[in-house]
C-alpha cells in the first residue's frame, strides 16, 4: 500500500528517504541547518539524493517540505518514487535531484514556516531592495494575530475578517492574507527580512546542478488548498515563457494565479525566482503540486493558532499540544484514502515530467 511511504514525523521521514535513496544507489548529501533545532533539541538536516550523470543536459528537481510540515506529503511521494523504482524511469540525458525537507525546521517542528518565522515561498526576493508593500495585510494583521487566543477573541477576530471580505471580496482577502508581507515579523505569511537558510541552500544546489542546462523541470509538493486529495498543478515559473509548455506537458491541467485560474493567491517571492536568477526563463518548466486537505478556513485557523502558540506558549503545554495537532491535521490527512489519491496523482505527474523533458531537443 502507498501509505507505507508516508511517515509519522520528520525523523522517520528522513530515515525512510535516505534508506531508500541509498538502496537505489543514489548519491546522498546531508546539510545541517545551523540556525535550527528539532523539538527535542535535535540537529536538523535537509537531505539531497541525486540519480544519474550530473553532466546530463536536462535536470528534474523534486522538492518536499518547502512549507515545513507540508513535507509529510512530499516526503511520502519522494520515498515512493525511489522505492518503486520510478525514479529510474528517466531518460539517459536526464539527471534527477531530490531535495528532502527543504525547510527541515518547519517539518520537524510541525510548522509551515522557517526558524525565522518566514514563509519560504515568499522569501525569494531581493532583500537588498525595498520590499513590495502589502498595505491590506497591515489593515488586518491584528485580526489574524490577536493578542490573546480565547473563543471570544477568535470569534471577534473572525468577525472582523468577515467584514473585510464583505467589503472587498474573497479574492482581495486571500491576497491580503497570503500574498506575502515583510512588515510584520510576528505575522503570518511573513516573507522575512533576510534570505532564510533554506533559501541560501537551494540557491547553492541550483548553482551546482541546474546552471547552464538545456532544460530544468521542477516539481514542488504542497498541501492545504483545494478539494481534499486533489493535486492541483500550479505554474511555478515565468508565465509568458513557460505557460504553454507546461500545459503541453501536463495535459492542459496547469493553473496560475496570473490568469485567475488557480486557487492560489497572487504571490511574491516564490521559489521559482531562485531558478530564474541563474537561467533563462524559457529553460524552466516548474509546477507546484497542491493537494487539498481540509477547508481553507480550517487551514488558515491552524496557521494563525500555530503562529500564536509560537509567540506565547511554551512547548508541551496543553494549548501548545492542541495547536500542534491542529496544524498537523490541517496540512496532512493521515488516512489511507487520502494518501492513495496523493500517490496516484504523484506518479502521473512524475511520468508527465519525464515525457515533457524528452520532448526538449534544444533550448526553447
C-alpha positions in Angstrom: 0.0 0.0 0.0 1.1 3.5 -0.7 0.6 4.5 2.9 3.9 2.8 3.8 5.8 5.6 2.1 4.5 8.3 4.5 5.8 8.9 8.0 4.7 10.0 11.4 7.3 12.7 11.8 10.3 14.4 10.2 12.8 11.9 11.7 11.0 8.8 10.4 10.6 10.5 7.0 14.3 11.4 6.9 15.3 7.8 7.7 13.0 6.4 5.0 14.2 8.8 2.4 17.9 8.2 3.0 17.5 4.4 3.3 15.5 4.2 0.0 17.9 6.5 -1.9 21.0 4.6 -0.8 19.4 1.3 -1.6 18.6 2.6 -5.1 22.3 3.6 -5.5 21.5 7.3 -5.3 24.3 9.6 -4.1 23.2 11.4 -0.9 24.4 14.5 0.9 23.1 16.0 4.1 23.1 19.7 5.0 22.9 20.7 8.7 20.8 23.7 9.4 23.0 25.6 11.9 20.1 28.0 12.8 17.5 25.5 13.9 16.9 22.6 16.2 14.2 19.9 16.5 11.5 19.8 19.2 13.9 17.9 21.5 17.0 19.9 20.6 17.9 17.6 17.7 20.1 18.6 14.8 18.1 19.1 11.6 19.1 18.3 8.0 18.0 18.9 4.5 19.0 15.8 2.6 19.7 15.6 -1.2 19.7 12.5 -3.3 20.8 12.5 -6.9 20.4 10.0 -9.6 22.2 9.8 -13.0 25.0 11.7 -14.5 25.3 15.4 -13.3 26.7 16.3 -16.7 23.3 15.5 -18.3 21.7 18.3 -20.2 18.3 18.0 -18.5 17.5 18.1 -14.9 14.4 17.2 -12.9 14.3 18.8 -9.4 11.8 17.3 -6.9 11.3 19.2 -3.6 9.5 18.4 -0.4 8.9 20.4 2.7 9.2 23.9 1.3 6.4 24.7 3.7 7.7 22.7 6.7 5.0 20.2 7.7 3.6 20.0 4.2 6.6 17.7 4.0 4.6 14.8 5.3 3.0 14.7 1.8 6.0 15.5 -0.3 8.3 13.1 1.5 5.9 10.2 1.1 5.9 10.9 -2.7 9.7 11.1 -2.9 10.1 7.8 -0.9 7.6 6.1 -3.1 9.3 7.3 -6.3 12.5 5.7 -5.2 11.2 2.5 -3.5 9.1 1.6 -6.5 11.9 2.3 -8.9 10.0 5.1 -10.7 12.9 7.5 -10.3 14.9 5.2 -12.7 12.3 5.7 -15.5 14.2 8.9 -16.5 15.9 9.2 -19.9 19.6 8.8 -20.1 20.0 12.5 -20.8 18.2 13.5 -17.6 19.6 14.0 -14.1 17.3 13.9 -11.0 17.8 16.0 -7.9 15.6 15.1 -4.9 15.6 17.7 -2.1 14.0 16.3 1.0 12.7 18.6 3.8 14.0 21.9 2.3 12.6 23.6 5.3 13.7 21.0 7.8 12.9 23.2 10.8 9.3 23.5 9.9 8.9 19.8 9.1 10.4 18.7 12.4 8.6 21.2 14.5 5.3 20.9 12.7 5.3 24.5 11.4 4.8 25.8 7.9 7.4 28.5 8.4 11.2 28.5 8.8 13.1 29.2 12.0 12.8 32.9 11.1 9.0 32.6 11.1 9.4 33.2 7.3 7.2 31.7 4.7 9.9 30.2 2.5 7.8 30.5 -0.7 7.6 34.3 -0.1 11.3 34.6 0.8 12.9 34.6 -2.6 13.1 38.3 -3.2 16.0 40.7 -3.4 16.4 41.6 0.3 18.7 44.5 -0.7 15.9 46.3 -2.4 12.7 47.8 -0.9 10.0 45.2 -0.3 6.7 45.3 -2.1 4.2 46.7 0.2 1.1 44.8 1.3 -1.0 47.6 3.0 -4.0 45.4 3.0 -2.3 42.9 5.3 -1.3 45.7 7.7 -5.0 46.5 8.0 -6.0 43.0 9.2 -2.8 41.9 11.0 -4.4 42.5 14.4 -7.3 40.2 13.3 -5.0 37.4 12.0 -2.8 37.5 15.1 -4.9 38.6 18.1 -3.1 39.3 21.4 -5.0 36.6 23.1 -6.4 33.2 21.9 -9.7 32.6 23.5 -13.1 31.6 22.0 -14.2 35.2 22.4 -11.1 36.9 20.9 -11.0 34.4 18.0 -14.7 34.9 17.3 -14.3 38.7 17.3 -11.2 38.5 15.0 -13.1 36.2 12.6 -16.0 38.6 12.6 -13.6 41.4 11.6 -12.2 39.3 8.8 -15.7 38.5 7.6 -16.5 42.2 7.4 -13.3 42.8 5.4 -14.4 40.0 3.0 -17.9 41.5 2.6 -16.4 44.9 1.8 -13.6 43.9 -0.5 -14.4 40.3 -1.8 -13.0 36.9 -1.3 -10.0 37.3 -3.6 -9.0 40.6 -2.1 -9.0 39.0 1.4 -7.0 36.0 0.2 -4.4 38.2 -1.5 -4.1 40.4 1.6 -3.7 37.4 3.9 -1.5 35.0 2.0 0.1 37.0 -0.9 3.2 37.7 1.3 4.2 40.6 3.6 7.5 41.9 5.0 6.2 44.4 7.6 5.1 42.2 10.5 7.8 39.6 11.6 5.3 38.2 14.1 2.6 37.7 11.5 1.5 35.0 9.1 2.9 34.7 5.5 5.9 36.8 6.5 8.5 36.9 3.7 11.4 37.6 6.0 14.0 40.3 6.2 16.9 38.2 5.0 17.4 35.0 2.9 16.4 32.0 5.1 18.9 29.3 5.5 16.8 27.1 3.2 16.8 29.8 0.6 20.6 30.0 0.6 20.9 26.2 0.4 18.5 25.9 -2.5 20.4 28.6 -4.5 23.6 26.7 -3.9 22.1 23.5 -5.2 20.7 25.3 -8.2 24.1 26.7 -9.0 25.7 23.3 -8.7 23.1 21.2 -10.6 21.0 23.4 -12.8 23.1 26.2 -14.2 23.8 26.2 -17.9 21.5 23.2 -18.5 19.4 22.7 -21.6 16.2 22.4 -19.5 15.1 22.1 -15.9 11.8 20.7 -14.7 10.7 21.5 -11.1 8.1 19.6 -9.0 7.5 21.2 -5.6 5.0 19.4 -3.3 2.5 21.4 -1.2 -0.7 20.9 0.7 -3.6 22.9 2.0 -5.5 24.4 -1.0 -8.4 22.9 -3.0 -10.6 19.8 -2.7 -9.5 17.0 -0.4 -6.9 14.7 -2.1 -6.9 16.5 -5.4 -3.5 17.7 -6.7 -3.8 21.0 -8.4 -0.9 21.8 -10.7 0.1 25.4 -10.2 2.6 27.1 -12.5 5.9 27.7 -10.7 7.8 29.8 -13.3 7.6 32.7 -15.7 4.0 32.8 -17.1 5.0 34.2 -20.6 7.9 31.8 -21.1 6.6 28.6 -19.7 2.8 28.6 -19.5 2.1 26.9 -22.9 4.9 24.4 -22.5 3.6 23.4 -19.0 0.1 22.9 -20.4 1.5 20.6 -23.1 3.5 18.6 -20.6 0.6 18.2 -18.1 -2.4 17.7 -20.2 -3.7 21.2 -20.0 -4.3 20.9 -16.3 -1.9 23.6 -15.1 -3.4 26.7 -13.3 -1.9 30.0 -12.5 -2.8 32.9 -10.2 -1.6 35.2 -13.0 -4.7 34.4 -15.1 -7.0 33.8 -12.1 -7.3 30.0 -12.8 -5.6 28.9 -9.6 -6.8 28.5 -6.0 -3.6 30.3 -5.0 -3.4 34.0 -4.1 -1.1 36.3 -6.0 2.3 35.5 -4.6 5.6 37.3 -4.2 9.0 35.8 -3.5 8.3 32.3 -4.9 10.9 29.5 -5.1 11.0 29.7 -8.9 12.8 33.0 -8.7 15.9 31.2 -7.3 16.0 29.3 -10.6 15.2 32.2 -12.8 18.1 34.2 -11.2 20.6 31.7 -12.9 18.8 30.6 -16.0 16.7 31.9 -18.9 13.0 31.7 -18.1 12.3 29.6 -21.2 14.5 26.8 -19.8 12.4 26.2 -16.7 9.2 24.3 -16.6 8.0 24.3 -13.0 4.9 23.3 -11.1 3.7 23.2 -7.5 1.5 20.2 -6.8 -1.0 21.5 -4.3 -3.1 18.8 -2.6 -6.3 19.7 -0.8 -6.7 18.7 2.8 -9.4 20.5 4.8 -11.3 23.7 4.1 -9.3 26.9 3.6 -10.9 28.4 6.7 -9.6 25.5 8.8 -6.1 25.8 7.2 -6.0 29.5 8.0 -7.2 28.9 11.5 -4.5 26.3 12.1 -1.8 28.6 10.8 -3.0 31.5 13.0 -3.2 29.3 16.0 0.3 27.9 15.4 1.7 31.4 14.9 0.1 32.4 18.2 1.4 29.5 20.3 4.9 30.0 18.9 4.8 33.5 20.3 3.0 32.9 23.6 3.1 29.2 24.7 5.9 27.0 26.0 6.3 23.6 24.3 4.4 20.9 26.0 1.6 22.8 27.5 -2.0 21.6 26.7 -2.7 24.6 24.4 0.7 24.1 22.6 -0.1 20.4 22.0 -3.6 21.3 20.8 -2.0 23.8 18.4 0.5 21.3 17.0 -2.2 18.7 16.4 -4.4 21.3 14.7 -1.5 22.3 12.5 -0.6 18.8 11.5 -4.1 17.8 10.7 -4.8 20.9 8.6 -1.9 20.2 6.2 -1.7 16.4 6.3 -4.6 13.9 6.1 -3.3 10.9 7.9 -5.6 8.3 6.3 -5.1 5.7 3.6 -7.6 7.0 1.2 -6.0 10.5 1.1 -2.5 9.0 0.8 -3.6 6.7 -2.1 -5.0 9.7 -4.0 -1.9 11.7 -3.4 0.3 8.9 -4.6 -1.7 8.2 -7.7 -1.5 11.8 -8.8 2.2 12.0 -7.9 3.0 9.0 -10.2 1.2 10.7 -13.1 3.0 14.0 -12.5 6.4 12.3 -12.5 5.6 10.4 -15.7 4.4 13.6 -17.4 7.5 15.5 -16.3 9.8 12.8 -17.8 7.8 12.7 -21.0 7.9 16.5 -21.2 11.7 16.6 -20.8 12.0 14.1 -23.5 10.4 16.5 -26.0 13.0 19.2 -25.3 15.6 18.9 -28.1 17.0 22.4 -28.0 16.8 25.5 -25.8 13.3 26.8 -26.2 
